[in-house]
Amino acid sequence: MRNNSLKLWAGVVVSLVCMGFLFKQMDPAKLMIAFREMDWRYLPFAIAGNFISYFFRGVRWLVLLLPLKKIPLRPVYAATIIGYMANNILPARLGELARAYVLAQRQNLQTTAVFATLVIDRLWDGFTVLVILVITLFTIKLPPAMASVQQSLKTGGYLMLTIYLVAIAVLILMKRFTGPTRTVITRCLAPFPSRFAETIVRLIDSFLVGLKIGTPLALLITIGTSAIIWLFALLPVDLVLRAFGINLPLAGAMLILVFLVFAVMVPASPGFIGTYHAACVYGLKAFDVPLEKAMSIALVMHGINFFPVIIAGFYYLAKDRISFASLRGPVSEG
């Protein structure tokens, strides 16, 4: 609990520093002018694009869940929305655990097994973002002044690739050599109290159940839905830019999206306040967008990703009679 509190306050400090640094450089009058010049008609379509992306996230997750249980799409989609709502409100990305917990409780499944499918889900996201990053780096040339940024993106891409390859290797080894994996974990836990060790081993066993490999058809559907998910995640970026009169090539919108993906990996307050805005502002700086206009874009882009899903998440909580308090903290299964 203390560790989570420290992470929360550290994230809040990071967010405050980022927002303070950004606003310190701005002229409030120019910021308001940028808002007044925005074409609000683009925003409903941008919000719709986000929810279409969430819908296909539900479809992909449903496919990944098939080895555990055949589940209707509606509860999977509801759990997805609740998870993203929780990610915007709770610290330390607890929305991922909330998402697994809500569906596991409703479908009588083990939370750790469901969470394992989300690990695979996130790995697919990572590889799709890597593809977007590669396409962006090959199709866009940043100004000489941004050469260091382009190099940082390449470095970040290599780092992401390494992390995901290691994660996949570990998961494959854990699944292929379940017995030896269990033995190693049991030996490592030997110094701890037996009740604690037994609980951890039971959770690991449950997690491994969720790492089942699907059929070739399921793999194709997963690849297809991953592409659709990120296509509709890209659409709101492009639409918000157009709302402010900025018509970038598709690779430009892809670059902003990559910046935002990297931003949400940085520890920050719930909702990724500050880091999200800084990433958007400095991404737009590569295209000579004025600071105040870039910040207004960042605020709108964050707003349409933040508030609608929170409203939708609370709607599903109320509809399914789920307590928000039940989403807090780790879930232990006995």
C-alpha positions as CSV (number, residue, x, y, z in Angstrom):
1,M,0.0,0.0,0.0
2,R,2.8,2.4,0.9
3,N,4.6,1.5,-2.3
4,N,1.5,2.4,-4.3
5,S,1.2,5.7,-2.5
6,L,4.8,6.6,-3.3
7,K,4.2,5.8,-6.9
8,L,1.0,7.9,-7.0
9,W,2.7,10.9,-5.5
10,A,5.8,10.5,-7.6
11,G,3.5,10.4,-10.7
12,V,1.6,13.5,-9.5
13,V,5.0,15.4,-9.1
14,V,6.0,14.4,-12.7
15,S,2.6,15.6,-14.0
16,L,2.8,18.9,-12.1
17,V,6.3,19.6,-13.3
18,C,5.4,18.8,-17.0
19,M,2.3,21.0,-16.9
20,G,4.0,23.8,-15.0
21,F,6.9,23.8,-17.5
22,L,4.5,23.9,-20.5
23,F,2.2,26.6,-19.2
24,K,5.2,28.7,-18.1
25,Q,6.2,29.2,-21.8
26,M,2.8,30.1,-23.0
27,D,0.7,33.2,-23.7
28,P,-2.8,32.5,-22.2
29,A,-4.4,34.9,-24.7
30,K,-2.9,33.0,-27.7
31,L,-4.1,29.7,-26.1
32,M,-7.7,31.0,-25.9
33,I,-7.5,32.2,-29.5
34,A,-6.4,28.7,-30.6
35,F,-9.5,27.3,-28.9
36,R,-11.8,29.8,-30.5
37,E,-10.5,29.0,-33.9
38,M,-11.1,25.2,-33.5
39,D,-13.8,23.6,-35.6
40,W,-15.8,21.6,-33.0
41,R,-17.6,19.6,-35.7
42,Y,-14.7,17.2,-36.0
43,L,-14.8,16.1,-32.3
44,P,-17.9,13.8,-32.4
45,F,-16.2,11.8,-35.1
46,A,-13.0,11.7,-33.2
47,I,-14.8,10.4,-30.1
48,A,-16.6,7.8,-32.2
49,G,-13.2,6.7,-33.6
50,N,-12.0,6.0,-30.0
51,F,-15.1,3.9,-29.2
52,I,-14.8,1.9,-32.4
53,S,-11.2,1.2,-31.4
54,Y,-12.4,0.1,-27.9
55,F,-15.0,-2.1,-29.6
56,F,-12.4,-4.0,-31.6
57,R,-10.2,-4.2,-28.5
58,G,-13.2,-6.1,-27.1
59,V,-13.3,-8.4,-30.1
60,R,-9.6,-9.1,-30.0
61,W,-9.8,-9.9,-26.2
62,L,-12.8,-12.1,-26.8
63,V,-10.7,-14.2,-29.3
64,L,-7.8,-14.4,-26.8
65,L,-10.2,-15.6,-24.1
66,L,-11.6,-18.5,-26.3
67,P,-9.1,-21.1,-24.8
68,L,-10.6,-20.3,-21.4
69,K,-14.2,-19.9,-22.2
70,K,-16.6,-18.8,-25.0
71,I,-17.9,-15.4,-23.8
72,P,-20.5,-13.1,-25.4
73,L,-19.0,-9.8,-26.7
74,R,-21.1,-7.5,-24.6
75,P,-19.5,-8.4,-21.2
76,V,-16.1,-8.4,-22.7
77,Y,-16.7,-4.9,-24.2
78,A,-18.1,-3.6,-20.9
79,A,-15.1,-4.9,-19.0
80,T,-12.8,-3.2,-21.6
81,I,-14.5,0.2,-21.1
82,I,-14.5,-0.2,-17.3
83,G,-10.8,-1.0,-17.5
84,Y,-9.9,2.1,-19.6
85,M,-12.1,4.2,-17.3
86,A,-10.2,2.9,-14.3
87,N,-6.8,3.5,-16.0
88,N,-7.8,7.2,-16.3
89,I,-8.8,7.5,-12.6
90,L,-6.7,4.9,-10.6
91,P,-2.9,5.1,-10.3
92,A,-0.3,2.6,-11.5
93,R,-2.5,1.4,-14.5
94,L,-4.7,-0.6,-12.1
95,G,-7.3,-0.5,-14.9
96,E,-5.7,-3.6,-16.4
97,L,-6.3,-5.5,-13.2
98,A,-9.8,-4.0,-12.9
99,R,-10.6,-5.1,-16.4
100,A,-9.5,-8.7,-15.7
101,Y,-11.3,-8.7,-12.3
102,V,-14.6,-7.5,-13.6
103,L,-14.8,-10.1,-16.4
104,A,-13.5,-12.9,-14.2
105,Q,-16.1,-12.2,-11.5
106,R,-18.9,-12.0,-14.1
107,Q,-17.9,-15.2,-16.0
108,N,-16.7,-17.3,-13.0
109,L,-13.1,-17.4,-14.2
110,Q,-9.8,-17.0,-12.3
111,T,-8.6,-13.4,-12.4
112,T,-5.0,-14.4,-12.9
113,A,-5.9,-16.5,-15.9
114,V,-7.9,-13.7,-17.4
115,F,-5.1,-11.3,-16.7
116,A,-2.7,-13.6,-18.6
117,T,-4.8,-13.0,-21.7
118,L,-4.4,-9.3,-21.2
119,V,-0.6,-9.7,-21.1
120,I,-0.8,-11.3,-24.6
121,D,-3.3,-8.5,-25.6
122,R,-0.7,-5.8,-24.6
123,L,2.1,-7.6,-26.4
124,W,0.0,-7.4,-29.6
125,D,-0.4,-3.7,-29.0
126,G,3.3,-3.3,-28.5
127,F,4.2,-5.0,-31.8
128,T,1.5,-3.0,-33.7
129,V,3.0,0.2,-32.3
130,L,6.4,-1.0,-33.4
131,V,5.1,-1.5,-36.9
132,I,3.6,2.0,-36.9
133,L,7.0,3.4,-35.6
134,V,8.9,1.7,-38.3
135,I,6.5,2.9,-41.0
136,T,6.8,6.5,-39.6
137,L,10.6,6.5,-39.5
138,F,10.8,5.3,-43.1
139,T,8.2,7.7,-44.4
140,I,8.8,10.9,-42.6
141,K,11.9,13.1,-42.4
142,L,12.1,15.4,-39.4
143,P,13.9,18.8,-39.7
144,P,17.7,18.8,-38.8
145,A,16.9,20.4,-35.5
146,M,14.8,17.3,-34.6
147,A,17.5,14.8,-35.5
148,S,18.0,13.9,-31.8
149,V,14.2,13.2,-31.5
150,Q,14.3,10.9,-34.5
151,Q,17.3,9.1,-33.0
152,S,15.5,8.9,-29.6
153,L,12.5,7.3,-31.4
154,K,14.8,4.7,-33.0
155,T,16.3,4.0,-29.6
156,G,12.9,3.7,-28.0
157,G,11.8,1.4,-30.8
158,Y,14.8,-0.9,-30.3
159,L,14.2,-0.9,-26.6
160,M,10.5,-1.8,-27.0
161,L,11.4,-4.6,-29.4
162,T,13.9,-6.0,-27.0
163,I,11.4,-5.8,-24.1
164,Y,8.7,-7.5,-26.1
165,L,10.9,-10.2,-27.4
166,V,12.2,-11.0,-23.9
167,A,8.6,-11.0,-22.6
168,I,7.5,-13.4,-25.4
169,A,10.5,-15.7,-24.8
170,V,9.7,-15.8,-21.0
171,L,6.0,-16.6,-21.6
172,I,6.8,-19.3,-24.2
173,L,9.3,-20.9,-21.8
174,M,6.9,-20.7,-18.9
175,K,4.1,-22.3,-21.0
176,R,6.3,-24.9,-22.7
177,F,8.2,-25.9,-19.5
178,T,5.4,-25.5,-17.0
179,G,6.7,-28.2,-14.6
180,P,10.3,-26.9,-14.4
181,T,9.0,-23.3,-14.1
182,R,6.8,-24.3,-11.2
183,T,9.8,-26.1,-9.5
184,V,12.0,-23.0,-9.9
185,I,9.4,-20.7,-8.5
186,T,8.7,-23.0,-5.6
187,R,12.4,-23.2,-4.7
188,C,12.7,-19.4,-4.9
189,L,9.8,-19.1,-2.5
190,A,11.2,-21.6,0.0
191,P,12.5,-19.0,2.4
192,F,9.0,-17.4,2.7
193,P,6.2,-18.6,4.9
194,S,4.5,-21.7,3.4
195,R,1.0,-20.1,3.1
196,F,2.4,-17.1,1.1
197,A,4.5,-19.5,-1.1
198,E,1.4,-21.7,-1.8
199,T,-0.7,-18.6,-2.7
200,I,2.0,-17.4,-5.2
201,V,2.4,-20.8,-6.8
202,R,-1.4,-21.1,-7.1
203,L,-1.6,-17.7,-8.8
204,I,1.2,-18.7,-11.2
205,D,-0.6,-21.9,-12.1
206,S,-3.7,-19.9,-12.8
207,F,-1.8,-17.4,-14.9
208,L,-0.3,-20.2,-17.0
209,V,-3.8,-21.4,-17.8
210,G,-4.5,-18.1,-19.6
211,L,-1.4,-18.5,-21.8
212,K,-3.0,-21.1,-24.1
213,I,-2.3,-20.7,-27.9
214,G,-5.4,-20.2,-30.1
215,T,-6.1,-21.6,-33.6
216,P,-4.6,-20.3,-36.8
217,L,-8.0,-18.6,-37.5
218,A,-7.8,-16.9,-34.1
219,L,-4.3,-15.7,-34.9
220,L,-5.5,-14.1,-38.1
221,I,-8.4,-12.4,-36.4
222,T,-6.1,-11.1,-33.7
223,I,-3.7,-9.7,-36.3
224,G,-6.6,-8.1,-38.2
225,T,-8.3,-6.6,-35.1
226,S,-4.9,-5.2,-34.0
227,A,-4.6,-3.3,-37.3
228,I,-8.2,-2.0,-37.0
229,I,-7.7,-1.0,-33.3
230,W,-4.7,1.2,-34.1
231,L,-6.2,2.5,-37.4
232,F,-9.2,3.9,-35.3
233,A,-6.8,5.1,-32.6
234,L,-5.0,7.1,-35.3
235,L,-8.2,8.6,-36.7
236,P,-9.0,10.9,-33.7
237,V,-5.4,12.3,-33.8
238,D,-5.9,13.2,-37.5
239,L,-9.4,14.6,-36.9
240,V,-8.3,16.8,-33.9
241,L,-5.4,18.2,-36.0
242,R,-7.8,19.0,-38.8
243,A,-10.1,20.7,-36.3
244,F,-7.3,23.1,-35.6
245,G,-6.6,23.6,-39.3
246,I,-3.5,21.5,-39.4
247,N,-3.4,19.0,-42.3
248,L,-0.4,16.8,-41.8
249,P,0.4,13.7,-43.9
250,L,-0.7,10.4,-42.4
251,A,2.9,9.8,-41.3
252,G,2.7,13.0,-39.3
253,A,-0.4,11.9,-37.4
254,M,1.3,8.5,-36.9
255,L,4.4,10.3,-35.4
256,I,2.1,12.1,-32.9
257,L,0.4,8.8,-32.0
258,V,3.8,7.2,-31.3
259,F,4.8,10.1,-29.1
260,L,1.6,9.7,-27.1
261,V,2.2,5.9,-26.7
262,F,5.6,6.5,-25.3
263,A,4.2,9.2,-23.0
264,V,1.7,6.9,-21.3
265,M,4.6,4.6,-20.4
266,V,6.2,7.3,-18.3
267,P,5.0,7.3,-14.6
268,A,2.6,10.1,-14.1
269,S,-0.6,10.9,-12.2
270,P,-3.8,9.0,-13.1
271,G,-4.9,10.0,-16.6
272,F,-1.3,10.5,-17.8
273,I,-1.7,14.3,-17.2
274,G,1.3,16.3,-18.1
275,T,3.3,13.5,-19.8
276,Y,0.6,13.1,-22.4
277,H,0.4,16.9,-23.1
278,A,4.2,17.3,-23.2
279,A,4.5,14.4,-25.8
280,C,1.8,16.0,-28.0
281,V,3.3,19.5,-27.8
282,Y,6.8,18.4,-28.6
283,G,5.6,16.1,-31.3
284,L,3.8,19.0,-33.0
285,K,6.9,21.1,-32.5
286,A,8.6,19.0,-35.3
287,F,6.0,20.5,-37.7
288,D,6.4,24.1,-36.5
289,V,3.1,24.2,-34.8
290,P,3.0,27.3,-32.4
291,L,3.3,26.3,-28.8
292,E,-0.1,27.6,-27.8
293,K,-1.9,25.9,-30.6
294,A,0.0,22.7,-29.9
295,M,-1.1,22.9,-26.2
296,S,-4.7,23.5,-27.2
297,I,-4.5,20.4,-29.4
298,A,-3.0,18.4,-26.6
299,L,-5.8,19.5,-24.2
300,V,-8.5,18.6,-26.6
301,M,-6.9,15.3,-27.6
302,H,-6.5,14.3,-24.0
303,G,-10.1,15.4,-23.2
304,I,-11.7,13.3,-25.8
305,N,-9.7,10.3,-24.7
306,F,-10.3,11.0,-21.0
307,F,-13.9,12.1,-20.3
308,P,-16.1,10.1,-22.7
309,V,-14.6,6.7,-21.6
310,I,-14.9,7.7,-17.9
311,I,-18.6,8.4,-18.5
312,A,-19.1,5.2,-20.4
313,G,-17.2,3.2,-17.7
314,F,-19.4,4.5,-14.9
315,Y,-22.4,3.7,-17.1
316,Y,-21.4,0.1,-17.3
317,L,-20.5,0.0,-13.6
318,A,-24.1,1.2,-12.8
319,K,-25.7,-1.1,-15.4
320,D,-23.9,-4.2,-14.1
321,R,-24.2,-3.1,-10.5
322,I,-20.4,-3.2,-9.9
323,S,-19.0,-1.1,-7.0
324,F,-16.2,1.3,-8.1
325,A,-14.5,0.5,-4.7
326,S,-14.2,-3.2,-5.8
327,L,-11.8,-2.0,-8.7
328,R,-9.2,-0.8,-6.2
329,G,-6.1,-2.7,-5.3
330,P,-4.9,-6.2,-6.2
331,V,-7.4,-9.0,-6.2
332,S,-6.5,-12.2,-4.3
333,E,-8.2,-15.4,-5.1
334,G,-8.2,-18.1,-2.5
